[in-house]
Amino acid sequence: MSHMSFMEKLLEGVKVEWRPLGEVADIYGGLTGKSKSDFENGNAKYISYKNIFNNIEINFDNLDSVKVSSSENQHEVKYGDVLFTGSSETANEAGMSSSVTAQFDEKIYLNSFSFGVRFNNDIQMTPKFSKYLFRSHFMRKEIAKTASGVTRFNVSKARFKKLPVPIPPLHVQSEIVRILDNFTELTAELTAELTAELSARKKQYSYYRDQLLTFDESEVEWKALGEIGEFIRGKRFVKTDMIAEGFPCIHYGEMYTHYNIWAKESKSYISNELASKLRVANYGDVIIVAAGETIEDLGKGTAWLGDTGVVIHDACFFFKSTLNPKYVAYFTRTKFFHDQIKKHISSGKISAINAKGLSKTKIPIPSPDEQDRIVAILDKFDVLTNSISEGLPHEIELRQKQYEYYRDMLLNFPKKEVEA
């Protein structure tokens, strides 16, 4: 069934009215006159900016608290309202909407950086329909036009009131909601299944990695890392030192986001002049994270296999040895390794481990051939797991695009000129 034939059938014999938002609804602001202390141990609930931005319908299980006295004249949120964020760093993300689709009895207020829209009593707009409508491609495009700014984009209420809003009959709204609710549920189920599949593969991979890197004391020689190699701490540079082209570098934060067991190319660069003053890891060195927000973040190693050297941040060490670098990197990801380094971690706002602590960590040393064999097996597991890791976001993205296509198709009503 084609797009138009479906819409023509859905709208057969009915009229979709388009009206400027300001004619069919009132706009109200969020909390006013509040200080920082009012948001500590509050006696009332309010809806946060993030709650609106992250959800197409308000999550009432995630409300924040604020002090509001009985003498204050603050706007209250009501069932059926559509709430909007008032600003954002880009125009495309300003004016994100979330509908109030649940009934409630208590007084609930709105964040001061947001505003609410309440439709007039004679306007038939169901909240379950509005949650989809105001997130549709058409409405998002029009809402973005109402925002202006330089470093921060703010929605102009005057322009916002001129937004053309389609008001289809209630039975059309209900049918669209039914279809999109079903599609949302199916998309969520598929995402959960894909996520569970990825989790199972990661557990399987971790199990086999730990098994392959577990040896009895009598099977192989065990040595402290400090006996067989040297730990060298990187030197400090900051993110503002990074440039589009130059000498390869790795900032420690990138070790969590961009790098796995091995790497040949860096994602970032600094000037050659700055690089000459810093510490450089070369082919075969293993870069190890030495600081992080949690203990679990520490100690993860990446073998550097690039043709050129790479500058290392001072929150990392690089380890030089004659062992297969990928064998060492895989070993740093095992439970046994992390159980060892936990004894040498200093904790605070940032957890850290020094070269002395890392040097005491013991590693099994099989023959070079056995190291190569273990690496070859784990490489295959790594490729499989990463392909699923890369495939999962892609699969979810495809489902999201499919959902957005049908949502926009169902909300693409015939439009007549609206007098502002």
C-alpha positions as CSV (number, residue, x, y, z in Angstrom):
1,M,0.0,0.0,0.0
2,S,1.5,3.3,-1.0
3,H,2.1,6.3,1.3
4,M,-0.6,8.5,-0.3
5,S,-3.3,5.7,-0.7
6,F,-2.9,4.9,3.0
7,M,-3.2,8.5,4.1
8,E,-6.1,9.2,1.7
9,K,-7.9,6.2,3.2
10,L,-7.1,7.3,6.7
11,L,-8.3,10.9,6.0
12,E,-11.2,9.9,3.7
13,G,-14.1,12.3,4.2
14,V,-12.4,14.3,7.0
15,K,-10.7,17.6,7.3
16,V,-7.4,18.3,9.0
17,E,-7.4,21.8,10.3
18,W,-4.2,23.8,10.5
19,R,-4.0,26.6,13.1
20,P,-1.2,28.8,14.5
21,L,-0.2,27.5,17.9
22,G,-0.9,30.8,19.6
23,E,-4.6,30.6,18.5
24,V,-5.2,27.2,20.0
25,A,-3.1,27.1,23.1
26,D,-1.6,29.1,25.9
27,I,2.1,29.2,26.7
28,Y,3.4,29.3,30.3
29,G,6.8,29.5,31.8
30,G,8.7,27.4,34.4
31,L,9.7,28.1,38.0
32,T,10.7,31.7,38.8
33,G,12.5,33.3,41.7
34,K,14.4,30.2,42.8
35,S,17.8,30.0,44.3
36,K,20.2,27.1,44.5
37,S,19.2,26.3,48.1
38,D,15.5,25.9,47.0
39,F,16.5,22.8,45.1
40,E,17.9,21.1,48.3
41,N,15.4,19.0,50.3
42,G,12.4,20.4,48.4
43,N,8.8,19.9,49.4
44,A,7.4,19.7,45.8
45,K,8.2,18.0,42.6
46,Y,9.2,19.5,39.3
47,I,10.0,18.2,35.8
48,S,13.7,18.8,34.7
49,Y,15.1,19.9,31.4
50,K,16.7,16.4,30.9
51,N,13.3,14.7,31.5
52,I,11.8,16.7,28.7
53,F,14.8,16.4,26.3
54,N,15.3,12.7,26.7
55,N,11.6,11.5,26.6
56,I,8.7,12.0,24.2
57,E,6.4,11.6,27.2
58,I,7.3,12.7,30.8
59,N,8.9,10.1,33.0
60,F,7.0,10.6,36.3
61,D,9.4,8.1,38.0
62,N,12.2,10.6,37.6
63,L,11.0,13.9,39.1
64,D,13.2,16.3,41.0
65,S,12.4,18.3,44.2
66,V,12.1,22.0,44.9
67,K,10.9,24.2,47.7
68,V,7.6,26.0,46.8
69,S,5.6,27.9,49.5
70,S,1.8,28.1,49.4
71,S,2.0,31.9,48.8
72,E,4.0,31.5,45.5
73,N,2.3,32.0,42.2
74,Q,4.0,29.3,40.1
75,H,2.6,27.6,37.1
76,E,1.5,24.0,37.6
77,V,1.8,21.3,35.0
78,K,-1.4,19.6,34.0
79,Y,-2.4,16.4,32.2
80,G,-2.4,17.0,28.4
81,D,0.3,19.8,28.4
82,V,3.2,19.6,26.0
83,L,6.5,20.7,27.6
84,F,9.4,22.2,25.7
85,T,13.0,22.9,26.4
86,G,13.7,26.6,26.0
87,S,17.2,26.5,24.7
88,S,20.1,24.4,23.5
89,E,23.6,24.6,22.1
90,T,22.2,24.2,18.6
91,A,19.0,25.4,17.0
92,N,18.2,21.8,15.9
93,E,18.1,20.7,19.5
94,A,16.2,23.7,20.9
95,G,12.5,23.3,21.7
96,M,12.5,19.5,22.3
97,S,9.1,18.4,23.4
98,S,7.6,15.9,25.9
99,S,3.9,15.4,26.5
100,V,2.2,14.9,29.8
101,T,0.4,11.6,29.1
102,A,-0.3,10.5,32.7
103,Q,-3.0,11.6,35.1
104,F,-1.8,12.8,38.5
105,D,-3.2,14.6,41.6
106,E,-0.3,16.3,43.2
107,K,1.1,19.7,42.3
108,I,4.0,19.4,39.8
109,Y,6.0,22.3,38.5
110,L,8.3,22.9,35.5
111,N,12.0,23.6,35.2
112,S,12.8,27.3,34.7
113,F,14.7,26.6,31.5
114,S,11.6,25.2,29.9
115,F,8.0,26.2,29.0
116,G,4.7,24.5,28.7
117,V,1.9,24.6,26.1
118,R,-1.7,24.0,27.2
119,F,-4.3,23.6,24.5
120,N,-7.6,25.4,24.8
121,N,-10.6,23.4,26.0
122,D,-12.3,23.5,22.6
123,I,-9.2,22.0,20.9
124,Q,-9.2,18.2,20.6
125,M,-5.6,17.2,20.8
126,T,-4.8,14.0,22.8
127,P,-1.6,13.9,24.7
128,K,-0.6,10.5,23.2
129,F,-0.9,12.1,19.7
130,S,0.9,15.2,20.7
131,K,3.9,13.3,21.9
132,Y,4.5,12.0,18.4
133,L,3.4,15.1,16.5
134,F,5.9,17.5,18.1
135,R,8.8,15.1,17.6
136,S,8.0,14.6,13.9
137,H,10.4,15.8,11.3
138,F,8.1,18.5,10.1
139,M,7.4,20.0,13.5
140,R,11.1,19.7,14.6
141,K,12.1,21.6,11.4
142,E,9.6,24.4,12.1
143,I,10.4,24.6,15.8
144,A,14.2,24.9,15.0
145,K,13.3,28.0,13.0
146,T,12.0,29.7,16.1
147,A,15.3,29.6,17.9
148,S,18.2,32.1,17.5
149,G,21.5,32.7,19.1
150,V,25.3,32.3,18.8
151,T,26.7,30.1,21.6
152,R,23.3,29.2,22.9
153,F,20.0,29.1,20.9
154,N,16.8,30.3,22.6
155,V,13.3,29.7,21.4
156,S,11.4,33.0,20.6
157,K,8.0,32.7,22.1
158,A,6.7,35.2,19.5
159,R,7.8,33.0,16.6
160,F,6.8,29.9,18.5
161,K,3.2,31.1,18.7
162,K,3.1,31.3,14.9
163,L,3.9,27.5,14.5
164,P,1.4,25.9,12.1
165,V,-0.2,22.9,14.0
166,P,-2.3,20.2,12.3
167,I,-5.4,19.2,14.3
168,P,-6.9,16.0,12.8
169,P,-10.1,14.4,14.1
170,L,-9.8,12.3,17.2
171,H,-10.4,8.9,15.4
172,V,-7.5,9.8,13.1
173,Q,-5.3,10.7,16.1
174,S,-6.2,7.4,17.8
175,E,-5.3,5.3,14.7
176,I,-2.0,7.0,14.3
177,V,-1.2,6.5,18.0
178,R,-2.1,2.8,17.8
179,I,0.2,2.2,14.8
180,L,3.1,4.2,16.3
181,D,2.7,2.6,19.8
182,N,2.9,-0.8,18.2
183,F,5.9,0.2,16.1
184,T,7.6,1.7,19.2
185,E,7.1,-1.5,21.2
186,L,8.4,-3.7,18.4
187,T,11.5,-1.5,18.0
188,A,12.1,-1.6,21.8
189,E,11.8,-5.4,21.8
190,L,14.3,-5.8,18.9
191,T,16.7,-3.4,20.6
192,A,16.5,-5.5,23.8
193,E,17.1,-8.7,21.9
194,L,20.1,-7.3,20.1
195,T,21.5,-5.9,23.3
196,A,21.1,-9.3,25.1
197,E,22.9,-11.0,22.1
198,L,25.8,-8.6,22.4
199,S,26.0,-9.1,26.2
200,A,26.0,-12.9,25.8
201,R,28.8,-12.7,23.2
202,K,30.9,-10.4,25.4
203,K,30.5,-12.8,28.4
204,Q,31.5,-15.7,26.1
205,Y,34.5,-13.8,24.8
206,S,35.6,-12.8,28.3
207,Y,35.3,-16.4,29.5
208,Y,37.4,-17.9,26.8
209,R,40.0,-15.1,27.1
210,D,40.4,-15.7,30.8
211,Q,40.6,-19.5,30.2
212,L,43.3,-19.2,27.5
213,L,45.3,-16.9,29.8
214,T,45.1,-19.0,32.9
215,F,48.0,-21.3,33.6
216,D,49.1,-23.4,36.6
217,E,52.3,-22.3,38.3
218,S,54.0,-25.5,37.0
219,E,52.9,-25.1,33.4
220,V,54.7,-21.9,32.6
221,E,57.1,-19.4,34.1
222,W,55.5,-16.5,36.0
223,K,57.3,-13.2,36.3
224,A,56.5,-9.7,37.5
225,L,56.0,-7.2,34.7
226,G,58.8,-5.1,36.2
227,E,61.2,-8.0,35.7
228,I,60.6,-8.4,32.0
229,G,59.9,-4.9,30.9
230,E,59.8,-1.2,31.7
231,F,56.9,1.2,32.4
232,I,57.3,4.7,31.1
233,R,54.8,7.4,32.0
234,G,53.6,9.8,29.3
235,K,53.8,13.5,29.7
236,R,50.9,16.0,30.1
237,F,49.1,17.7,27.2
238,V,45.6,19.0,27.1
239,K,42.7,18.6,24.6
240,T,43.3,22.2,23.3
241,D,46.7,21.0,22.1
242,M,45.1,18.7,19.6
243,I,45.0,19.7,16.0
244,A,43.6,18.3,12.7
245,E,47.0,17.1,11.4
246,G,50.5,16.6,12.9
247,F,52.1,14.1,15.2
248,P,49.9,11.2,16.4
249,C,48.8,11.3,20.0
250,I,46.4,9.5,22.4
251,H,44.7,11.4,25.2
252,Y,43.9,9.1,28.0
253,G,40.1,9.6,27.7
254,E,40.3,8.2,24.1
255,M,41.6,4.9,25.5
256,Y,38.1,4.2,26.8
257,T,36.2,5.5,23.7
258,H,38.4,4.8,20.6
259,Y,40.9,2.0,21.3
260,N,40.5,-1.7,21.8
261,I,43.3,-4.4,22.1
262,W,45.5,-3.0,19.4
263,A,45.9,0.1,17.2
264,K,47.8,1.2,14.1
265,E,46.6,4.7,13.7
266,S,45.7,7.5,16.2
267,K,42.5,9.5,16.1
268,S,44.2,12.8,17.3
269,Y,47.3,14.8,16.6
270,I,49.5,17.5,18.2
271,S,52.1,19.7,16.7
272,N,55.6,18.2,15.9
273,E,57.1,20.9,18.1
274,L,55.1,19.9,21.1
275,A,55.6,16.2,20.4
276,S,59.4,16.6,20.5
277,K,59.0,17.6,24.2
278,L,56.8,14.7,25.2
279,R,57.1,10.9,25.5
280,V,56.5,8.7,22.5
281,A,55.4,5.0,22.4
282,N,56.7,3.0,19.4
283,Y,55.8,-0.2,17.6
284,G,55.3,-3.1,20.1
285,D,54.7,-1.0,23.1
286,V,51.6,-1.6,25.2
287,I,49.8,1.6,26.3
288,I,48.1,1.2,29.7
289,V,45.6,3.5,31.4
290,A,46.8,4.6,34.8
291,A,44.0,6.9,36.0
292,G,40.2,6.8,35.8
293,E,37.0,7.6,37.6
294,T,36.4,4.0,38.6
295,I,38.8,1.2,39.5
296,E,37.4,-0.9,36.6
297,D,38.7,1.7,34.2
298,L,42.3,1.2,35.2
299,G,44.9,-1.0,33.6
300,K,43.4,-1.6,30.2
301,G,46.1,-2.1,27.7
302,T,46.3,-1.4,23.9
303,A,49.2,-2.7,21.8
304,W,50.6,0.1,19.5
305,L,51.3,-1.4,16.1
306,G,51.6,1.8,14.1
307,D,54.4,2.5,11.6
308,T,55.1,5.8,13.5
309,G,55.4,6.6,17.2
310,V,52.5,8.0,19.2
311,V,52.6,10.6,22.0
312,I,51.1,9.3,25.3
313,H,49.2,11.4,27.9
314,D,50.6,11.4,31.4
315,A,47.5,9.5,32.7
316,C,48.9,6.5,30.8
317,F,52.1,4.4,30.8
318,F,53.6,2.5,28.0
319,F,55.2,-0.9,28.6
320,K,58.3,-2.1,26.7
321,S,59.1,-5.8,26.7
322,T,60.0,-8.7,24.4
323,L,56.6,-10.3,24.8
324,N,54.0,-10.4,22.1
325,P,52.4,-6.9,22.7
326,K,48.9,-8.2,21.9
327,Y,49.4,-11.1,24.3
328,V,50.2,-8.5,27.0
329,A,47.2,-6.3,26.0
330,Y,44.9,-9.3,26.2
331,F,46.3,-10.2,29.6
332,T,45.5,-6.7,30.9
333,R,41.8,-7.3,30.2
334,T,41.6,-10.4,32.3
335,K,40.0,-10.7,35.8
336,F,43.2,-12.1,37.2
337,F,45.2,-9.0,36.1
338,H,42.6,-6.6,37.6
339,D,42.4,-8.6,40.9
340,Q,46.2,-8.0,41.1
341,I,46.3,-4.3,40.4
342,K,43.4,-3.6,42.8
343,K,45.9,-4.1,45.6
344,H,48.0,-1.2,44.4
345,I,45.3,1.4,43.4
346,S,45.0,4.7,45.2
347,S,41.4,5.9,45.2
348,G,39.8,9.3,45.6
349,K,37.9,11.4,43.1
350,I,40.2,9.8,40.5
351,S,41.5,6.3,41.0
352,A,45.2,5.8,39.9
353,I,48.0,3.3,39.8
354,N,51.7,4.0,39.5
355,A,54.6,2.2,37.8
356,K,55.7,0.5,41.0
357,G,52.3,-1.1,41.5
358,L,52.0,-2.2,37.8
359,S,55.6,-3.6,38.0
360,K,54.6,-6.0,40.8
361,T,51.8,-7.6,38.7
362,K,52.7,-11.1,37.6
363,I,52.1,-12.5,34.1
364,P,52.4,-16.0,32.8
365,I,55.0,-16.3,30.1
366,P,54.4,-19.2,27.7
367,S,56.7,-19.7,24.6
368,P,56.6,-17.2,21.8
369,D,54.7,-19.7,19.6
370,E,52.1,-20.3,22.4
371,Q,51.7,-16.5,22.8
372,D,51.1,-16.2,19.0
373,R,48.6,-19.1,19.1
374,I,46.6,-17.5,22.0
375,V,46.6,-14.1,20.3
376,A,45.3,-15.7,17.0
377,I,42.4,-17.3,18.8
378,L,41.5,-14.2,20.8
379,D,41.8,-12.1,17.7
380,K,39.0,-14.1,16.1
381,F,36.8,-13.7,19.2
382,D,37.7,-10.0,19.2
383,V,36.6,-9.5,15.6
384,L,33.4,-11.4,16.2
385,T,32.5,-9.4,19.3
386,N,33.4,-6.1,17.7
387,S,31.5,-6.9,14.6
388,I,28.4,-7.4,16.8
389,S,29.3,-4.3,18.8
390,E,29.5,-2.2,15.6
391,G,26.5,-4.0,14.1
392,L,24.3,-3.4,17.0
393,P,24.3,0.4,16.8
394,H,23.9,0.2,13.1
395,E,20.9,-2.2,13.4
396,I,19.3,0.0,16.0
397,E,19.9,3.0,13.8
398,L,18.2,1.3,10.9
399,R,15.2,0.5,13.1
400,Q,15.1,4.1,14.3
401,K,15.2,5.4,10.8
402,Q,12.4,3.0,9.8
403,Y,10.3,4.1,12.8
404,E,10.9,7.8,12.0
405,Y,9.9,7.2,8.4
406,Y,6.6,5.7,9.3
407,R,6.0,8.3,12.0
408,D,6.6,11.2,9.6
409,M,4.5,9.4,6.9
410,L,1.6,9.1,9.3
411,L,1.9,12.8,10.4
412,N,2.3,14.2,6.9
413,F,-1.1,15.8,6.6
414,P,-2.2,17.8,3.6
415,K,-1.4,21.4,4.5
416,K,-3.2,24.6,3.7
417,E,-1.8,28.0,4.2
418,V,-2.0,29.2,7.8
419,E,-2.6,32.8,8.6
420,A,-0.3,33.9,11.4
